[in-house]
Amino acid sequence: MVQRNSGRVRKSIVTGPPTDLDFEKALMFFHAYMYGPLQGKLRLYRARGVHSVGKALSSDWEVFASILVKDVGTKLTKGVDLSRYEVKSAENSGSYEYQYHKKGGMQKLEDDMRVGHLFFDHSLVMSAS
């Protein structure tokens, strides 16, 4: 896919959805580092009457996505999470946030148009007592 902007031609890095996925390793990470530890933490908080939001961080979803699509990332361009994908996560069908700043915003927008986007919609992770 080729995109034109201001007379410049940029080639997209990703031309379709990812097809070579590593579900097994991604789910192992999810259970070992995202879901399992959170469940233990929620039990401890609940036993002490302490409120917890009980959710995985956006950085957890970036690592999960990295494992799933086999892309460890390069961080060559500011704002692009992986080398071929931007990762977005939202809670309970919320919005996916993109931030473009005064300095460097146009470059980030151009970079975002060249990569694929992975969206993860998740709900609060609650534990059974």
Secondary structure as GFF3:
##gff-version 3
##sequence-region A 1 129
A	DSSP	beta_strand	2	5	.	.	.	ID=ss1
A	DSSP	beta_strand	8	11	.	.	.	ID=ss2
A	DSSP	alpha_helix	23	29	.	.	.	ID=ss3
A	DSSP	pi_helix	30	35	.	.	.	ID=ss4
A	DSSP	alpha_helix	36	47	.	.	.	ID=ss5
A	DSSP	alpha_helix	58	68	.	.	.	ID=ss6
A	DSSP	beta_strand	85	91	.	.	.	ID=ss7
A	DSSP	alpha_helix	105	114	.	.	.	ID=ss8
A	DSSP	beta_strand	116	122	.	.	.	ID=ss9
###
